[in-house]
């Protein structure tokens, strides 16, 4: 369905501040880069400030800057070398030398400040953003992240220049500990304490600010009363959606093979671990011994977490869980990492969506979910305290389990196994969420025509 996007006729020159921009396959990058074509069609004239970690965009002015702190410099340098030379010998040599040289400075930086590594990128973003603004080339500042350094730079520019500031918060800045924690208590961790302060400043000084889930907006409003009034910042929700990954635009018919392939894409951690799936395989294999040779779990996009590694060793599942790592651009075919990921998604029998088990799941929806919706494959969501995500899954047809409910997860896996054997896996309802609706929501809230 085509979404109507308002046309921008005033305040068209936007300074977009995004640490991650044009980074192949990175969620923090795709969230903004996927919007760019729609912004251009709406009449917006962007100037982008980013780190050197992505590919330079030549459709509009795009300035890339190194961070000034040693930890962020090391991070950015690694990605720059990978983009330029690949991840072979040169990458390993250069990055190892730089890591050794910077190690003492990184230690001092952590000891003195204790902030996350990307904080220092705010400094060159602010200095160069101010230069561009004073040249009279900007009507509005738009910070998006991802790395909170983009928001810090945007806030500084707002305070100095008085230009309108709109803010896109990808993940909650304040991380609550449990359902009773509203996020009022000042954290002891210095980075968390600064993010707490930054959220308060953004809600007071930005002209528009939005989050990606109902839960994130709810708790931000609890902490920041001004979001409940028409004055100052106005908070709302934008569902980010996704462009069809790898140019997918329709639902391709699924082909059953001789294996049940359960595929996970994206990052893994001990609070979002494939060990959850491996443990559920134990009772299934006991009940259906033949399943041991027919089920395969595939992990794409990230190293395995330590709990998954331990489970593989404990259960002898080295042939069951196959870790493929990150899919980068293929120099032989020219396919981007995103295109290769899309192909692997459509080859899956079932896509695994691990939500996690932390309290912040109530405010977070994995960005990979929106890519999954374009593939036409059934999703097995293992979710935690997020009614919005549960409803989105159920509305489209999905297998749904609750994180921490080992019996329910085992039952969900058994249902998938039986459906696959009968060649009757759930046929999901084709309801992908595009980026056009996100852009329309943003521009409508800004009341531009």
C-alpha positions as CSV (number, residue, x, y, z in Angstrom):
1,X,0.0,0.0,0.0
2,X,1.4,3.4,-1.0
3,X,1.9,5.8,1.9
4,X,1.3,9.6,1.4
5,X,4.4,11.5,2.4
6,X,4.0,15.3,3.0
7,X,6.1,17.6,0.8
8,X,8.6,19.9,2.5
9,X,8.5,23.5,1.2
10,X,10.1,25.3,4.1
11,X,13.1,24.5,6.3
12,X,14.3,22.1,3.7
13,X,18.1,22.1,4.5
14,X,18.7,19.5,7.1
15,X,21.9,18.7,8.9
16,X,21.7,15.0,9.6
17,X,24.1,13.8,12.4
18,X,24.6,10.1,12.4
19,X,27.7,8.3,13.6
20,X,26.8,5.2,11.6
21,X,25.9,6.0,8.0
22,X,26.1,3.8,4.9
23,X,27.5,0.9,7.0
24,X,26.5,-2.2,5.1
25,X,24.0,-4.2,7.2
26,X,24.3,-2.2,10.4
27,X,20.9,-1.5,12.0
28,X,22.0,2.0,13.3
29,X,22.9,2.9,9.7
30,X,19.9,1.4,7.9
31,X,17.5,3.2,10.2
32,X,18.6,6.5,8.7
33,X,20.0,5.6,5.3
34,X,16.7,3.8,4.3
35,X,14.9,7.0,4.9
36,X,17.1,9.1,2.7
37,X,15.4,8.4,-0.7
38,X,12.0,9.4,0.8
39,X,13.5,12.6,2.3
40,X,14.9,13.5,-1.0
41,X,11.6,12.9,-2.8
42,X,9.9,15.1,-0.1
43,X,12.1,18.0,-1.0
44,X,14.6,17.8,1.8
45,X,18.2,18.8,1.0
46,X,20.4,16.9,3.5
47,X,23.9,17.5,4.6
48,X,25.2,14.5,6.5
49,X,27.9,14.3,9.2
50,X,29.1,10.8,10.0
51,X,32.1,8.8,11.1
52,X,34.5,7.2,8.6
53,X,33.0,3.8,9.2
54,X,30.7,3.8,6.2
55,X,30.8,4.4,2.5
56,X,30.7,8.1,1.4
57,X,27.4,9.1,-0.2
58,X,27.7,11.2,-3.3
59,X,24.1,12.2,-3.7
60,X,24.5,15.1,-1.3
61,X,27.2,16.7,0.9
62,X,28.4,13.9,3.2
63,X,31.3,14.7,5.5
64,X,33.1,12.0,7.5
65,X,35.2,12.6,10.6
66,X,37.4,10.6,12.8
67,X,36.6,10.6,16.5
68,X,39.0,12.4,18.8
69,X,39.2,9.9,21.6
70,X,41.4,6.8,21.4
71,X,38.7,4.1,21.9
72,X,36.5,5.6,19.2
73,X,39.4,6.2,16.9
74,X,40.3,2.4,17.2
75,X,36.7,1.4,16.4
76,X,36.4,3.7,13.5
77,X,39.9,2.9,12.1
78,X,39.0,-0.8,12.1
79,X,35.9,-0.3,10.0
80,X,37.7,2.1,7.6
81,X,40.5,-0.4,7.0
82,X,37.9,-3.2,6.5
83,X,36.0,-1.1,3.9
84,X,39.3,-0.2,2.1
85,X,41.3,-3.5,2.2
86,X,38.9,-6.2,3.4
87,X,39.5,-8.2,6.6
88,X,42.6,-10.1,5.4
89,X,46.3,-9.7,6.3
90,X,46.4,-5.9,6.0
91,X,43.4,-5.5,8.3
92,X,44.8,-7.8,10.9
93,X,48.3,-6.1,10.8
94,X,47.1,-2.5,10.9
95,X,44.4,-3.0,13.5
96,X,46.7,-4.9,15.8
97,X,49.4,-2.2,15.6
98,X,46.9,0.5,16.2
99,X,45.4,-1.4,19.2
100,X,48.8,-1.9,20.8
101,X,49.7,1.8,20.4
102,X,46.4,3.1,21.7
103,X,45.9,0.6,24.6
104,X,47.5,2.9,27.3
105,X,45.5,5.9,26.1
106,X,42.3,3.9,26.0
107,X,42.9,2.8,29.6
108,X,43.4,6.4,30.7
109,X,40.2,7.5,28.8
110,X,38.1,4.8,30.6
111,X,39.7,5.7,33.9
112,X,39.1,9.4,33.6
113,X,35.7,9.5,32.0
114,X,34.1,6.0,31.9
115,X,32.0,6.8,28.9
116,X,31.1,4.4,26.0
117,X,33.8,4.5,23.2
118,X,31.9,6.7,20.7
119,X,31.4,9.7,23.0
120,X,34.3,11.7,21.5
121,X,32.9,11.7,18.0
122,X,30.5,14.4,19.3
123,X,33.4,16.9,19.3
124,X,34.3,16.9,15.5
125,X,30.6,16.6,14.7
126,X,29.9,19.7,16.7
127,X,32.8,21.8,15.4
128,X,32.2,21.0,11.8
129,X,28.4,21.2,12.2
130,X,28.8,24.7,13.6
131,X,31.0,25.7,10.7
132,X,28.3,24.6,8.2
133,X,25.5,26.3,10.1
134,X,27.4,29.6,10.4
135,X,27.9,29.4,6.6
136,X,24.1,29.8,6.4
137,X,23.5,26.3,4.9
138,X,21.2,24.7,7.5
139,X,17.5,25.2,8.5
140,X,17.2,22.2,10.9
141,X,19.3,19.8,12.9
142,X,18.4,16.0,13.0
143,X,20.4,13.7,15.3
144,X,19.9,10.0,15.0
145,X,21.5,7.1,16.8
146,X,22.7,4.6,17.6
147,X,25.8,6.1,19.3
148,X,24.6,8.9,21.7
149,X,27.5,11.1,20.5
150,X,25.2,12.2,17.6
151,X,22.6,13.4,20.1
152,X,25.2,15.2,22.2
153,X,26.5,17.0,19.1
154,X,23.0,17.9,18.1
155,X,22.2,19.2,21.5
156,X,25.3,21.4,21.6
157,X,24.5,22.8,18.2
158,X,20.9,23.5,19.3
159,X,22.1,25.3,22.4
160,X,24.6,27.5,20.5
161,X,22.7,28.3,17.3
162,X,19.0,28.1,18.4
163,X,18.1,26.1,15.2
164,X,15.3,23.6,15.5
165,X,16.5,20.1,16.6
166,X,14.7,16.9,16.0
167,X,15.9,13.7,17.7
168,X,15.5,10.0,16.8
169,X,16.3,7.7,19.7
170,X,17.0,4.2,18.5
171,X,17.4,2.4,21.8
172,X,16.4,3.7,25.2
173,X,19.0,5.9,26.8
174,X,17.9,5.0,30.3
175,X,18.1,1.3,31.0
176,X,15.7,0.2,33.8
177,X,16.6,-2.8,36.0
178,X,13.1,-4.4,36.7
179,X,9.4,-3.8,36.1
180,X,9.2,-1.6,39.3
181,X,12.1,0.6,38.2
182,X,10.9,3.7,36.4
183,X,14.3,5.0,35.7
184,X,14.4,7.9,38.1
185,X,17.4,6.7,40.2
186,X,20.7,8.1,39.0
187,X,23.0,5.2,37.9
188,X,26.4,4.6,39.5
189,X,27.9,3.7,36.1
190,X,29.3,7.0,34.6
191,X,28.2,6.2,31.0
192,X,24.6,5.3,32.2
193,X,24.5,8.4,34.4
194,X,25.4,10.6,31.4
195,X,22.8,8.9,29.2
196,X,20.3,9.7,32.0
197,X,21.3,13.3,31.9
198,X,21.3,13.4,28.1
199,X,17.7,12.1,27.9
200,X,16.6,14.8,30.2
201,X,18.4,17.5,28.1
202,X,17.0,16.2,24.8
203,X,13.4,16.2,26.1
204,X,13.8,19.8,27.3
205,X,15.7,21.3,24.4
206,X,14.7,19.4,21.2
207,X,11.8,20.5,19.2
208,X,10.6,17.0,18.3
209,X,11.8,13.7,19.8
210,X,10.7,10.2,19.0
211,X,11.3,6.6,20.1
212,X,10.7,3.3,18.2
213,X,8.3,1.5,20.6
214,X,5.3,2.3,22.8
215,X,7.2,1.1,25.8
216,X,10.1,3.4,25.3
217,X,7.9,6.4,24.9
218,X,5.9,5.4,27.9
219,X,8.8,5.3,30.3
220,X,10.4,8.4,28.8
221,X,7.1,10.2,29.6
222,X,7.2,8.9,33.1
223,X,10.6,10.4,33.7
224,X,10.1,13.6,31.7
225,X,6.8,15.3,32.4
226,X,7.3,17.9,29.7
227,X,6.7,15.2,27.1
228,X,3.1,15.2,28.2
229,X,2.6,18.8,27.4
230,X,2.3,20.6,24.1
231,X,5.2,22.9,25.0
232,X,8.9,22.2,24.5
233,X,9.7,18.8,23.1
234,X,6.9,16.6,21.8
235,X,7.4,12.9,22.1
236,X,5.9,10.3,19.8
237,X,6.5,6.8,18.4
238,X,7.9,6.1,14.9
239,X,7.8,2.5,13.8
240,X,11.1,2.3,11.9
241,X,10.2,-0.4,9.4
242,X,12.8,-1.5,6.8
243,X,13.4,-1.4,3.1
244,X,13.1,-4.8,1.4
245,X,16.5,-6.3,2.2
246,X,18.4,-7.2,-1.0
247,X,15.7,-5.6,-3.2
248,X,13.1,-8.2,-2.0
249,X,9.6,-6.9,-2.9
250,X,7.4,-9.9,-2.9
251,X,6.8,-13.2,-1.1
252,X,8.7,-16.0,-2.8
253,X,7.3,-19.5,-2.6
254,X,9.1,-21.7,-0.1
255,X,10.9,-24.9,-1.1
256,X,11.1,-27.6,1.6
257,X,14.4,-29.5,1.7
258,X,15.7,-32.6,3.6
259,X,16.6,-30.4,6.6
260,X,14.6,-28.2,9.0
261,X,16.6,-25.0,8.9
262,X,16.1,-22.6,11.8
263,X,18.0,-19.4,11.1
264,X,19.0,-16.6,13.4
265,X,20.3,-13.3,12.0
266,X,22.0,-10.5,14.0
267,X,23.9,-10.1,17.2
268,X,24.0,-12.6,20.0
269,X,24.8,-12.2,23.7
270,X,24.3,-14.1,26.9
271,X,20.9,-12.4,27.4
272,X,20.0,-13.2,23.8
273,X,21.4,-16.6,23.3
274,X,20.9,-19.6,21.0
275,X,21.5,-21.8,24.0
276,X,17.7,-21.3,24.6
277,X,17.1,-23.2,21.3
278,X,19.7,-25.8,22.0
279,X,18.3,-26.7,25.4
280,X,14.8,-27.1,23.8
281,X,16.3,-29.6,21.3
282,X,17.1,-32.1,24.1
283,X,13.5,-33.2,24.9
284,X,12.6,-33.0,21.2
285,X,15.4,-35.4,20.3
286,X,14.4,-37.7,23.1
287,X,10.9,-37.8,21.9
288,X,11.7,-37.9,18.1
289,X,15.2,-39.4,17.8
290,X,15.2,-39.0,14.0
291,X,15.1,-35.2,14.4
292,X,18.7,-35.3,15.5
293,X,19.8,-35.7,11.9
294,X,17.2,-33.4,10.4
295,X,17.3,-30.2,12.4
296,X,20.0,-27.5,11.8
297,X,20.3,-24.2,13.6
298,X,22.1,-21.5,11.6
299,X,23.6,-18.3,13.1
300,X,24.4,-15.4,10.7
301,X,25.9,-12.0,11.4
302,X,27.8,-12.3,14.7
303,X,30.1,-14.6,16.8
304,X,28.3,-17.0,19.0
305,X,27.8,-16.0,22.6
306,X,29.5,-17.9,25.4
307,X,26.3,-19.7,26.5
308,X,25.8,-21.0,23.1
309,X,29.4,-22.2,22.8
310,X,29.1,-23.9,26.2
311,X,25.8,-25.6,25.2
312,X,27.4,-26.9,21.9
313,X,30.2,-28.5,23.9
314,X,27.9,-29.8,26.7
315,X,25.3,-31.4,24.4
316,X,27.6,-32.4,21.5
317,X,25.8,-30.1,19.0
318,X,28.7,-29.0,16.9
319,X,27.0,-30.4,13.8
320,X,23.6,-29.0,14.8
321,X,24.4,-25.3,15.4
322,X,26.3,-23.9,12.4
323,X,27.9,-20.4,12.8
324,X,28.4,-18.6,9.5
325,X,29.6,-15.3,10.9
326,X,29.0,-11.9,9.3
327,X,28.1,-11.9,5.5
328,X,30.1,-9.1,3.9
329,X,30.1,-7.9,0.3
330,X,31.0,-10.7,-2.1
331,X,33.8,-9.5,-4.5
332,X,33.0,-12.3,-7.0
333,X,29.3,-11.6,-7.4
334,X,29.2,-8.0,-6.3
335,X,26.4,-8.7,-3.9
336,X,26.3,-6.6,-0.8
337,X,26.2,-8.2,2.6
338,X,22.5,-7.1,2.8
339,X,21.7,-8.9,-0.4
340,X,23.4,-12.1,0.7
341,X,21.6,-12.0,4.1
342,X,18.3,-11.6,2.3
343,X,18.9,-14.7,0.2
344,X,19.8,-16.7,3.3
345,X,16.6,-15.5,5.1
346,X,14.4,-16.7,2.2
347,X,16.1,-20.1,2.3
348,X,15.2,-20.5,6.0
349,X,12.3,-22.7,7.0
350,X,11.8,-20.6,10.2
351,X,13.4,-17.4,11.2
352,X,14.4,-17.1,14.9
353,X,13.7,-13.8,16.7
354,X,15.4,-13.7,20.1
355,X,14.2,-10.8,22.1
356,X,16.4,-11.2,25.2
357,X,15.6,-11.4,28.9
358,X,16.5,-8.0,30.2
359,X,13.9,-5.4,31.5
360,X,14.7,-3.1,28.5
361,X,13.0,-5.6,26.2
362,X,9.8,-3.9,27.3
363,X,11.1,-0.9,25.3
364,X,12.8,-2.6,22.5
365,X,12.0,-4.4,19.2
366,X,14.9,-6.0,17.4
367,X,15.5,-4.2,14.1
368,X,16.0,-7.5,12.4
369,X,12.2,-8.1,12.9
370,X,11.4,-5.6,10.2
371,X,13.8,-7.3,7.7
372,X,12.2,-10.6,8.6
373,X,8.7,-9.4,7.6
374,X,9.9,-8.8,4.0
375,X,11.1,-12.4,3.5
376,X,7.7,-14.2,3.7
377,X,9.1,-16.8,6.1
378,X,7.5,-17.8,9.4
379,X,9.0,-16.2,12.5
380,X,9.5,-18.0,15.8
381,X,9.5,-15.1,18.3
382,X,10.8,-15.8,21.8
383,X,9.8,-12.5,23.4
384,X,9.9,-10.8,26.8
385,X,7.4,-8.3,28.3
386,X,6.5,-6.5,25.1
387,X,2.8,-6.6,24.1
388,X,3.4,-4.5,21.1
389,X,5.9,-6.9,19.6
390,X,3.7,-9.9,20.5
391,X,0.7,-8.4,18.8
392,X,2.7,-7.5,15.6
393,X,3.9,-11.1,15.4
394,X,0.4,-12.6,16.0
395,X,-1.2,-10.2,13.5
396,X,1.1,-11.7,10.8
397,X,1.1,-15.3,11.7
398,X,4.0,-16.5,13.8
399,X,5.2,-19.1,16.3
400,X,5.4,-17.3,19.7
401,X,7.0,-18.3,22.9
402,X,7.8,-16.5,26.1
403,X,11.5,-16.0,27.2
404,X,12.2,-18.0,30.3
405,X,9.3,-20.5,29.8
406,X,11.4,-23.5,29.0
407,X,8.4,-25.8,28.7
408,X,6.6,-23.4,26.4
409,X,9.7,-23.0,24.2
410,X,10.1,-26.8,24.0
411,X,6.4,-27.0,23.0
412,X,6.9,-24.3,20.4
413,X,9.8,-26.1,18.9
414,X,7.9,-29.4,18.8
415,X,5.1,-27.7,16.9
416,X,7.5,-26.3,14.4
417,X,9.0,-29.8,14.0
418,X,5.6,-31.4,13.4
419,X,4.5,-28.7,11.0
420,X,7.7,-29.1,9.0
421,X,7.3,-32.8,8.8
422,X,3.7,-32.3,7.5
423,X,5.0,-29.5,5.2
424,X,2.5,-27.2,6.8
425,X,4.7,-24.6,8.4
426,X,2.7,-21.4,9.2
427,X,2.1,-19.3,6.1
428,X,2.7,-15.8,7.4
429,X,0.4,-13.0,6.4
430,X,2.2,-10.6,4.0
431,X,2.2,-7.4,6.1
432,X,5.8,-5.9,5.9
433,X,6.4,-2.5,7.4
434,X,8.2,-0.1,5.0
435,X,10.2,3.0,5.7
436,X,7.8,5.2,3.9
437,X,5.3,5.1,6.8
438,X,8.1,6.2,9.2
439,X,9.0,9.2,7.0
440,X,5.4,10.1,6.7
441,X,4.9,10.0,10.5
442,X,8.0,12.2,11.1
443,X,7.0,14.8,8.5
444,X,3.3,14.8,9.6
445,X,4.3,15.5,13.2
446,X,6.5,18.3,12.0
447,X,3.4,19.7,10.2
448,X,5.3,20.4,7.0
449,X,3.5,20.4,3.7
